[in-house]
Amino acid sequence: MRRVTRPALRGPGRGPRDAPHHTAPTGEREPPVAYPAIIRLLLTLSILSAAALSPVVEAAPTPIPSPPQLALHSYVLMDATTGKILAAHDANTREQPASLTKMLTLYIAFQEIKAGQIHLDDEVTVSKKAWRTGGSRMFLQVGTKVPVKDLIQGIIVQSGNDAAVALAQDVAGSTATFVQMMNQTAARLGMKSSHFADVDGLPVPDHYSTAHDLAILARALIRDFPEYYHYFKEKVYTYNHIKQYNRNRLLWRDPSVDGLKTGHTEEAGYCLVSSAKRGGMRLIAVVMGAKSDDGRTRDNEALLNYGFRFFETRVVYKAGRPITQARVWKGAAQSVPLGVAHDLKVTLPRGQARELRPDIQVHEPILAPVTQGTPYGTVQAAVGKTVLAREPLIALRGVAVGSLWQRLKDDALLYFNND
């Protein structure tokens, strides 16, 4: 295995080659001024003394204060790109998720739409069970046919429990079967501390989640279904001549916020999962158990502002671009470029990027044939001893087997190199 060391990742700066070059003008020059030796000596000593007394000042990283003190059951702040947790309080404590449950209902619906099992324009016949569902409603009527896309908007904007039941029945045939799909999907996504017993979030036994798990779910929605994510930023929706407003008040207060879902029951308190994007950074904030609608909005906003102010997301290596060249033995070419299939990104405190160190490990020898996309090592980014991100180092192009002469020659070289 070969390790390639790289210097710290720094921004561009002017080096000696960038310094402006001055050419002395032609023609007569004035004779140099002759200073007495004692004056030259005094000038030299004063310059040296000033240099010795002047401290070397380097730009310090931004100090990171503690997260906001919030009167909540639990909360978590996550970088949506890297999954890094930036702030948390009791993030793995079981909570009643209330209507945040519907994010998983929607995840499964989007999954079925993407797979072609259902379609946005499909019409769903409203059952008596859906019509009778209590709590927040879209006000569906028994026997009416409602397009899937309208049910999605009714779930997100109006938090319609009736819409959630109707959509679940259409996808799985029954809410009981749909709940099984919910728990299977939650396990696959890594929601290790969650269990779901209904599709809408109304209080029932054995129905719980955590702030951390709900952040994982929100991140999966954003990552896996970007084509449907726009539904979460809809502020107003009218169905059956009834105009209702999205309960996520951050959609009006902060233009960077574009989702996701509110929740409230007496047991759960006021809950909110939001996401915002500023520049190239996207954050997810989850607050559970606030005492009021205004409280959950204010606390969620405080978490987002804290994250954007004191942290940043950096791209260390771009996908598909060569990071290093590796020797290929017995091949038609003697080397192959290695890179990453996905951007290598890190989340770190602002000002700490200068401390990033890349570490490249190539598993050698590499023998032809080389298939594009095959991993031949790893690349990681670290600050000190803390590894922030790691990606497989893959071949960016293929290399065919070389000629007989090339193979024989490389066989001999490999033999003597290993001797």
N, C-alpha and C positions, 0 to 999 in steps of 0.2 A: 504494500500500500504506500502510495506517495502522498505526502501532505504539502500543499502549496500555501505558503504564507503570503499574506497581503498586508499592506500598511492600513492604518485606520482610514475609514471612509471620510474624507474631508471634502469641503467645497472647493471650487476653483480659486486659485490665487495667482498672484503675479510672481514669477520666478525670475532668475537672472535673464532668461531668454526673452522675457516680456518687457524688460526694462528698455526705455527709449534710448536709441543710439544717436549721439550727437557727433556730427562731423565738423571739425574745426574749419572755419572759413579760410580760403586762400588769401594770399596777399601779405601785407606787412602785419606783424604782431607787435604789441607793446612789450617792452622788456619787463620781466618779472620784478616785483617790488622786493627789495632786499631788506628784510626785517633783521634787526640785531638778534644775535643768538639768544640773549637772555629773554627777549620778548617771546620768541618761538618756544622756548622751554616753558615759560609761564603759561602760555596758551595750552600747550600739551598737557601740563599737569592739571589745569582747571577742567579740561574736557574729561580726563581720566577720573578725576574726583567726582564729577557730576554723574558719570556713568556708574561708578561704584555705589553711589548713594541712591540712585534711582531704582526703585523696585520694578521687577518685570511683572506687568499686569496682563493676565489672560482673562478672556471672557468667561465668566462663571455660568454654569447651567442655572436655569430658572429654579428657584427654591420651590419645592412641592409641599404645600400645606396639607393638613389633614382634610379629609372629605367633609362636606357640610354635615352639621349635627341636625338630624331630622327625626321628628316624632312619628316613626313608622314601625310597623311590625317587622318589616324587612325591606331591603332594597339591594339592587345591583346595578352597576354601570359597566357596560361591556363595549369594547371596540368591535364593531360588526365585521370588519375585514379580517382581523387576526384572531378574534375570540378572546383576547386578553381582558381580564377583569381589572378595571381601574379603581373601583371602589365597591365595597359591599358591607352589608350588616345583616347578620343572620340569614344569609342568602340561601342556605340549605335547610332552613326550617320549614316544615310543612305548613301550608296555608290553604285556606279556601280560595280557589282562583276566580270564583264568580264568572262573569262573562268573558274573562280572559281565556276560558275554556274554548271559546268559539274560534280562537286562533288555530287550534288543532283541527277543529271541524273544517275550517277553511283550507288548512294545509292539505287535508285528505281530498277535499273537493277539487282543489287545484291540481293535485296529483292525478286524479281521475280524468280531469279535462285534458291535461297534457298527454295522458296515455290514450286518449280517444274513446274512453269508456262512456263519458257524457260530454255534452257540448253546451256552450254558453247560451245558445238559442233554444235548447231543449225546453219543453214546457212540462212543468211538474204539477200534478193534480194535488191540491191541498186536502189532506186527510182530516178527519175529526180530531185525531190526536194532536196534530199540529195546531189546529184551530183552538183547542181547549188549553193549550200550554199557557201558563200564567207568566207574570213578570213583564218585562219590556217586550213590546210586540210591534210587528210590522202591520198588524191588523189584516191578516189574510182571511179570506172567506172560504168555507167548506165547498169543495167541488170546483173552485176556480182553478184555472191553469196559469201558472206563473213561470216565466222564463228563468232559467238557472242564474243568469246574470243579474236579474232583479232580486233574487233571493240572496245573492252574494252582497249586493249593495244594502239590502235590508238588514243583513247580519252585521255589517261593518258600521253603517251610519246609524241605524235605528236600534242596533243590538237586539234584533228581533229573535226571541226564543222560538216563536212559531216558524220563522224562516229557517232556523237551524234544524228543527225537527223535520220540516218538509224536505230540506236538502239531504239530510242524513237518510231518510227513508228512500229517497230517489236513488242515492248512491248504493246503499247496501240492502234495501228491501225492508229493513227494520232498524230502529234505533239500537236495539240490543246487539245486532251484528255490527253496526257502525261503531259502537263502543269498543268492541273487540279490535276493530281496525285501529281505533285511537290508541289503545294501549300497545299494540304491536308497533305502530308508527313511533310512539313516544320512546319505546325501548330502542328502536333502530336509530333514532336521532341522538340518543345518549341522555335522555331525560330520566336519570336513574332514581330520582326521589319523587316520582309522580305516579298517580293512579287515577284513572278517570272512570266515572260511573254514569255520566249522562253527557249529552251533546251540547247543552246550552249553559251549564254552570249553575243551575239552580241547586240549592243545598240538598245533598243526599249523602248517606253514609259512604265511607270509603272513597271519597272524591277529594283529591288534594294535589297540590303541586308546590313548587318553590320558586322564589325569585330567580334563582340561577337557571332552573329548568325552563322557565318561561322566556328568559333571555336567549337560551339555546334555541327554543322554538321560533322566536322572532327572527333570529339570525338565519335560521333555515328557510323561513318564508321569504326573506329578502334575497338570499343566495339562490334558492332553487326555483323561484317563480318571479323573476324580474318583470315578466310580461304581464303579470296580474297584480303587481304590487301597487299600481296606480289607484286601485280601488280604495286603498287605505287612506288616501288624502282627500277623498270626497267629503265636503263639508255639509252638504244639504242633499236630501233625497226625498222625492215625493212619490208616494204610491197610494192609489185609491183616493186621490184628492187630499191626502193627508201629508202635509209637509213636516218633515222632522229634521233636526240638526244633529250633526255628529257631536257626541259628548266630549270628544277630545278637544278641549279648549285651546291647547297649544297650537292647533292648526290655524287659529286666528291670531295668536299672540306672537308666534315665532315662524317666519317664512322658511326657515331651514327644516322645520318639522314636517314630515310627510307620512306619518303613521304612528301607532298601529291600532291599539284597542283599549277601551275602558272596561271597567268592571265594578259592580257594587252589589253587595247584599249586606244585611245587618251583621252576619257572622264575619264576612270578609273585610268589611269596611270599604273605603274607596281605593280602587286600584287603577293603575295605568301603566301600560307598556307603550313607550314612544320611541321613535327613531328620528334622528336628524342628521343632515349632511351639510358640512361647512368645508369648503375647499375640497380637498381629496380625502377627508376623514368622515366616516359615518359611525355614530354612536347609538347604542341602545340603552335606554334607562327603564328599569322596572321598579315601581314602588307598590308596596302591599300594605294595606291596613291604615291608610290615612284617615283622618277624622272628618274630612269634608271634601267636596268636589274641588273647592279652591285650594285646599291643602295638598291634594295629590298633584294638581297642576303646578303649584308653586314649587313643591319638592322635586318633581320631575325636571322642571326647568333649571333648578339649582344644580342638580346632578349633571345635566347636559352642559351647562356653562362651565362647571368645574372641569369636566373632561376636555372640552375644547380649549380652555385657557391653559391648562398645564401639561397636556400630552399631545403627541403628534404621531401620525402613521407615516413611515418611511418605506420606500421601495429600495431594497438593497440590490437586487438583481432582477432585470426584466426577463420575462419568459421568452424563450426562443433566441436569445442573444448569447453568443459565445462568452463563457467565463474563463475557460482555460482550454489548452490543447493537450491531448493525450497521445502518447506513442501507440501506434497500432502495429502489431507483428503479423507477418504472413499475409498482408493485405495489399490490395491494388494501390492504396495510399498509405503513407507512413504515419499519418496523424488523423485525428478526428476532433472536431470541436465539441466540447461538453458544455451544457447549460441546464436550465430548469424549465420544466413544462408549465409551471405556474409562477407568477411573480413571487419572489421571496420578500415578504413584507414584515415589518416589525412595528410594534407600538412601544414608545418609550417616552420618558419625561422630556419636555422641551429643553434643548440645549445639550442633551446627552448624546446626540448623534455622532459627535466627534470621537466618542469613545467606542463606537462600533468596530468590531474586528471580525472580518470574514475568515472562515476556516474551511479550506477545500481539501477533501480527502478523495483520492483517486485509487480505485482498486485495480492494481496492475499485477501481471501483464494483461493487456487487452489483445485478444486474438481475433483475427478475421475468420468468418464474416461478422461484421458489426451491423446490427439492425437499428435503424433510427428509433429513438425512444427507449432503448434498453438502458437501464441504470448501470452506471459504472463508478459510483461513489456517492458522496454526500457533500452538500455545502450548507454551512450554518452561519448565522450571525450571532455574535455574543457581545456582551458588555461585561468585562472582567471574566468571572467564571460562570456567569449566568447566560445560558443559551436562550435566545429570544425566539428564534425560528430556525427550522431545518427543512431542506428539500432534497429529494434525490437528484443526483447529477446524472443527466442522461445524454446519450449521443444525439446530436442535432442533425446528423445525416448518417447514411449507411456507408459501409466500406466493404466492397466485394473481396473475395479471396484473390490473392495475388498469383503471379505466374509460378511455375514450378521452381525456377531459379530463385525467386524472391522467398519462397517458402523454405527452400533448402538453406539459403543464406541466413534467414532469421532463426531457423532451427539451430544452426551452429552458434549464432550469437547468443541465443537464449541458454544454450547448454553451457557456454563458457561464462556467461553472466551469473548463472546459478551455481557454478562450480565453487 
